[in-house]
């Protein structure tokens, strides 16, 4: 069996798991400057599934495809530290403001320029929680898809076998390749960085980052070409600008409300039957339960 070509779709997101008082702007939008940018958690689960296939199938390559500003190249490096072979960054002002439809269109245009046997991504990103981009990419590329994957159990080069974690149990599905697989957060966590890979790839940069570097960096890239990360603009992926960014995004956020839960009076129970019975009656009476 020949090696697979795997593309992992990943996203750099604000860490919404640790939201503080400065996380929202006055207009109700996310204050990205107040939140650290991280590798979307479920995309890390997806990366691990790709790397496990690389470990077991000789000749397999894993590349990351992401869209964002120049600093988003950081998650390509993070993937390379863990064993990925490289990546592609879609970065252009025309991509700004993209909803899931415009994002999936841009990613699908980029994927048409790549060879792949499997496209793997996280189920959803923590800054949107829509779980739409993976399925939309599959639709635009006319590929079969398997969602809610917890483990890619096997692959013979033509068929991939996948264990899915569903609401009421587990399902094992097979799917012809090429295909799109979205991975749950319940899948195996991604392996840690490899110190050898960190030392090898720590100076890898995209085009925008390279422009901010000094002349020594360009001399270094000439000596070590693997340190140059591929960065594509709108023109590089043969896309229609009207289908990108805000103009290609039918989803509009009209209002965002920040809800803060306030602690109220607390009751401490000793655990006697009488106290528990009284508490149940109170909760039923005020419609908290029942």
C-alpha positions in Angstrom: 0.0 0.0 0.0 1.4 3.4 -1.0 1.6 6.2 1.5 -1.4 8.5 2.1 -1.6 12.2 1.5 -3.5 13.7 4.4 -4.5 17.4 4.8 -5.6 18.6 8.2 -7.9 21.6 8.3 -7.0 23.7 11.4 -7.8 27.1 12.9 -6.2 29.5 15.2 -8.8 30.7 17.6 -9.1 33.0 20.7 -9.1 31.0 23.9 -12.7 31.4 24.8 -12.4 28.8 27.6 -10.8 31.4 29.8 -13.0 34.5 29.3 -12.3 37.4 31.6 -13.9 40.8 32.1 -12.1 42.3 29.1 -13.0 39.6 26.7 -15.9 41.5 25.1 -15.7 45.0 23.5 -18.3 47.6 24.0 -20.0 46.8 20.7 -20.4 43.1 21.8 -17.7 41.6 19.7 -14.9 39.5 20.9 -11.8 41.4 22.1 -9.3 39.1 20.4 -6.4 41.2 21.8 -7.5 40.2 25.4 -7.5 36.5 24.7 -4.5 34.3 23.7 -4.6 32.7 20.3 -4.4 28.9 20.4 -4.7 25.9 18.2 -8.4 24.9 18.1 -8.7 22.0 20.5 -10.6 19.6 18.3 -8.3 20.3 15.4 -5.5 18.9 17.6 -7.6 15.7 18.0 -7.8 15.6 14.2 -4.1 16.1 13.9 -3.4 13.2 16.2 -5.6 10.9 14.0 -3.6 12.0 11.0 -0.3 11.4 12.7 -1.3 7.9 13.8 -2.0 7.0 10.2 1.5 8.4 9.3 3.0 6.2 12.1 1.4 3.1 10.7 1.4 3.6 6.9 4.9 4.1 5.5 5.3 7.1 3.1 2.3 9.0 4.5 2.5 12.8 4.6 0.5 15.2 6.8 0.1 18.9 5.9 -2.0 21.5 7.7 -4.2 24.0 5.8 -5.4 27.1 7.8 -6.8 30.5 7.1 -6.0 33.6 9.0 -3.6 36.6 9.5 0.1 36.1 9.2 0.4 35.1 12.8 -1.7 32.0 12.1 1.4 30.4 10.7 2.1 29.5 14.4 -0.3 26.6 14.3 1.5 25.2 11.3 4.7 25.3 13.3 2.8 23.7 16.2 1.7 20.9 13.9 5.2 20.4 12.6 6.6 20.2 16.2 4.3 17.2 16.6 5.2 15.4 13.4 3.4 17.1 10.5 5.4 17.6 7.3 4.4 21.2 6.5 1.4 23.4 5.8 -0.4 26.1 3.8 -1.6 29.4 5.1 -4.4 31.3 3.4 -3.9 34.9 4.3 -5.4 37.9 2.6 -7.5 40.9 3.7 -10.2 39.6 1.3 -10.8 36.7 3.7 -11.6 38.9 6.7 -15.1 38.6 8.1 -15.8 35.2 6.5 -18.6 33.1 8.0 -18.6 29.3 7.6 -19.9 29.5 4.0 -17.1 31.8 2.9 -14.5 29.9 4.9 -15.4 26.6 3.4 -15.4 28.1 -0.1 -11.8 29.4 0.4 -10.6 26.2 1.9 -12.2 24.1 -0.9 -10.5 26.4 -3.5 -7.2 25.8 -1.9 -7.7 22.1 -1.6 -8.3 21.9 -5.4 -4.6 22.9 -5.7 -3.5 20.0 -3.5 -3.3 16.2 -3.7 -5.1 14.4 -0.9 -6.5 11.0 0.1 -8.0 12.2 3.4 -9.1 15.5 4.7 -9.4 15.5 8.5 -10.6 18.4 10.7 -12.0 19.0 14.1 -15.8 18.8 14.6 -16.0 22.5 15.4 -14.1 25.6 16.5 -14.5 27.0 20.0 -15.1 30.5 18.7 -18.1 29.6 16.6 -19.3 26.2 17.7 -21.2 25.7 14.3 -19.6 22.3 13.2 -20.4 23.4 9.6 -17.0 24.0 7.9 -16.0 20.4 7.5 -19.3 19.2 6.0 -19.5 22.3 3.8 -16.0 21.6 2.4 -17.0 18.0 1.7 -20.1 19.3 -0.2 -18.2 21.8 -2.2 -15.6 19.2 -3.2 -18.3 16.5 -3.8 -16.7 14.2 -1.3 -18.2 11.7 1.1 -17.9 12.6 4.7 -17.9 10.9 8.1 -18.7 13.2 11.1 -18.3 12.7 14.9 -15.2 10.5 14.4 -13.5 9.3 17.6 -10.9 7.0 16.0 -9.7 6.1 12.5 -9.4 2.4 13.0 -8.0 1.4 9.7 -7.3 2.3 6.1 -6.4 0.1 3.1 -5.8 2.9 0.6 -9.3 2.7 -0.8 -11.6 2.4 2.3 -11.2 4.0 5.7 -12.8 2.5 8.8 -14.0 5.0 11.5 -15.4 4.7 14.9 -18.0 7.4 15.6 -19.1 8.6 19.0 -22.9 9.4 18.8 -25.3 10.7 21.4 -26.6 7.2 22.2 -23.7 5.0 21.5 -20.9 4.1 19.1 -21.0 3.3 15.4 -18.3 1.8 13.2 -18.5 3.1 9.6 -16.6 2.6 6.4 -16.1 5.2 3.7 -14.5 5.3 0.3 -11.6 7.6 -0.2 -10.9 10.4 -0.8 -13.3 11.7 1.9 -13.6 14.3 4.7 -13.6 13.2 8.4 -14.5 15.5 11.3 -13.2 14.5 14.7 -14.7 14.8 18.2 -13.0 16.2 21.2 -13.5 12.8 22.8 -10.9 11.4 20.4 -7.3 10.8 21.6 -5.5 14.0 22.6 -2.7 15.2 20.4 0.8 14.0 21.2 3.2 16.6 22.8 5.8 18.5 20.9 8.9 16.6 19.9 12.0 18.5 21.0 13.9 17.5 17.9 11.2 18.9 15.6 11.0 22.1 17.7 14.7 22.7 17.2 14.3 21.9 13.4 11.2 24.0 12.7 11.2 26.8 15.3 12.4 29.3 12.6 9.9 28.3 10.0 7.9 31.3 8.8 5.2 32.4 6.4 5.6 35.2 3.9 4.3 37.9 6.2 6.4 36.8 9.1 9.5 36.6 6.8 9.0 40.2 5.7 9.2 41.2 9.3 12.4 39.2 9.8 15.9 40.5 9.2 18.1 39.6 6.2 19.7 36.7 8.1 16.4 34.8 7.8 16.4 34.8 4.0 19.9 33.5 4.0 18.7 30.8 6.4 15.8 29.8 4.1 18.1 29.5 1.1 20.1 27.1 3.2 17.1 25.3 4.6 14.1 25.5 2.3 11.9 23.6 4.6 11.7 26.7 6.9 9.6 28.5 4.3 5.9 28.0 4.9 3.6 28.3 1.9 1.3 31.3 2.1 -1.4 31.9 -0.5 -3.5 34.9 -1.3 -6.9 35.1 -3.0 -5.2 35.1 -6.4 -3.2 32.0 -5.6 -6.3 29.8 -5.1 -8.3 30.9 -8.2 -11.3 32.0 -6.2 -14.2 34.4 -6.8 -13.6 37.5 -4.5 -17.4 38.0 -4.2 -17.7 34.6 -2.5 -15.1 35.5 0.1 -15.0 37.6 3.3 -18.0 39.7 4.2 -19.5 39.8 0.7 -19.6 36.0 0.6 -21.0 35.6 4.1 -24.8 35.5 4.4 -24.6 35.0 8.1 -24.7 38.4 9.9 -24.4 38.9 13.7 -27.1 41.4 14.7 -26.7 41.4 18.4 -24.5 39.7 21.0 -25.5 39.6 24.6 -23.0 38.8 27.4 -24.7 36.9 30.2 -23.1 36.9 33.6 -24.4 34.5 36.2 -24.6 36.0 39.7 -24.2 33.8 42.8 -27.2 34.0 45.2 -27.9 32.7 48.6 -26.5 29.2 49.2 -27.9 26.5 51.5 -25.8 23.9 53.2 -27.5 20.6 53.9 -26.4 18.0 56.4 -27.9 15.2 54.2 -30.8 14.0 56.3 -33.8 12.6 54.6 -36.0 15.4 56.0 -33.8 18.1 54.6 -33.5 16.4 51.2 -37.3 16.0 51.1 -37.8 19.6 51.9 -35.3 20.7 49.3 -37.0 18.6 46.6 -40.4 20.1 47.4 -39.0 23.6 47.2 -37.3 23.0 43.8 -40.5 21.5 42.4 -42.6 24.4 43.8 -40.5 27.1 42.2 -40.2 25.0 38.9 -36.5 24.6 39.1 -37.1 20.9 38.4 -40.1 18.9 37.5 
